[in-house]
């Protein structure tokens, strides 16, 4: 018997519910990359019944209860890093427009964000 197939006394804990298979798969891949095994529940019904999938409960991402805390922490860190939650909007030095923190180019004049000027647009 494969060691991964052995039965254990651990239970699964849902650490996130997603509206799309894409979001759920990305989160699962991040966990797997960190060595945390995870499972998706509801991905088939959500994919086949897309308009009502979220009403049916969405796609649940589950991990072993022993991995739940570290999995939540990892996903929280990733979400904060990708959303720029700690950053504030910036003011374009060229046209004076306020630009949301997640953007590196001004929406109005395409000027590069001053603290990101070392990157190519």
C-alpha positions in Angstrom: 0.0 0.0 0.0 1.2 3.4 -0.9 2.0 5.5 2.2 -0.2 8.3 0.9 -3.2 6.0 0.7 -3.0 4.8 4.3 -6.0 5.7 6.4 -5.4 8.1 9.2 -7.5 9.4 12.1 -7.1 13.0 10.9 -10.1 15.0 9.7 -10.4 17.6 7.0 -11.0 21.3 7.7 -12.3 23.8 5.2 -9.9 26.7 5.0 -11.6 28.6 2.1 -14.5 28.7 -0.3 -14.1 29.9 -3.8 -16.5 31.1 -6.6 -14.4 29.6 -9.4 -12.3 26.5 -10.1 -9.5 28.8 -11.2 -9.2 30.6 -7.9 -9.5 27.3 -6.0 -6.9 25.7 -8.1 -4.4 28.5 -7.6 -4.9 28.4 -3.8 -4.5 24.6 -3.9 -1.3 24.9 -6.0 0.2 27.3 -3.5 -0.5 24.9 -0.7 0.9 21.9 -2.6 4.0 24.0 -3.4 4.6 24.5 0.3 4.2 20.8 1.0 0.6 21.0 2.3 -1.7 18.4 0.8 -5.1 19.7 0.0 -8.4 18.6 -1.6 -11.1 20.4 -3.5 -14.8 19.7 -2.8 -17.5 20.8 -5.2 -15.3 21.5 -8.2 -17.3 19.3 -10.5 -20.7 20.6 -9.6 -19.5 24.2 -9.7 -17.9 23.6 -13.2 -21.0 21.9 -14.6 -23.5 24.2 -13.0 -21.5 27.4 -13.1 -24.4 29.9 -12.8 -25.6 28.2 -9.6 -22.4 26.8 -8.3 -21.8 29.4 -5.7 -25.4 29.1 -4.5 -24.7 25.4 -4.0 -21.8 26.3 -1.7 -18.9 27.1 -4.0 -15.7 25.1 -4.2 -14.3 24.2 -0.8 -10.5 23.9 -0.2 -9.8 21.4 2.5 -6.7 20.4 4.4 -5.9 18.1 7.3 -6.8 19.6 10.6 -3.2 19.4 11.6 -2.2 21.6 8.6 -5.1 24.1 8.8 -3.4 26.9 10.8 -0.3 26.9 8.6 -2.4 26.7 5.4 -4.5 29.7 6.5 -1.4 31.6 7.4 0.2 30.9 4.0 -2.9 31.9 2.0 -3.3 35.1 4.1 0.3 36.0 3.4 -0.1 35.4 -0.3 -3.4 37.3 -0.5 -1.9 40.3 1.4 1.2 40.3 -0.9 -0.9 40.2 -4.1 -3.6 42.7 -3.1 -1.3 45.3 -1.8 -3.5 45.6 1.3 -0.9 47.5 3.2 -0.2 50.1 0.4 -2.1 53.3 -0.2 -3.0 54.9 -3.5 -0.3 57.1 -5.1 -0.4 60.4 -6.8 1.0 60.6 -10.3 3.9 63.2 -10.5 3.1 63.9 -14.1 -0.6 64.6 -14.2 -1.6 64.6 -10.5 -4.1 61.7 -10.8 -4.7 59.4 -7.9 -3.9 55.8 -8.8 -4.8 52.7 -6.9 -1.9 51.0 -5.1 -2.0 47.8 -7.3 -1.1 49.7 -10.4 2.4 50.7 -11.5 1.3 52.9 -14.4 -0.9 56.0 -14.2 -4.3 55.2 -15.7 -4.5 58.7 -17.3 -1.0 59.4 -18.7 0.8 56.0 -18.4 3.6 57.5 -16.3 5.5 54.9 -14.3 5.0 54.9 -10.5 7.9 56.9 -9.0 9.0 54.2 -6.6 8.9 51.6 -9.4 10.7 53.6 -12.1 13.5 51.0 -12.2 11.1 48.6 -13.8 10.2 48.8 -17.5 6.6 49.6 -18.5 
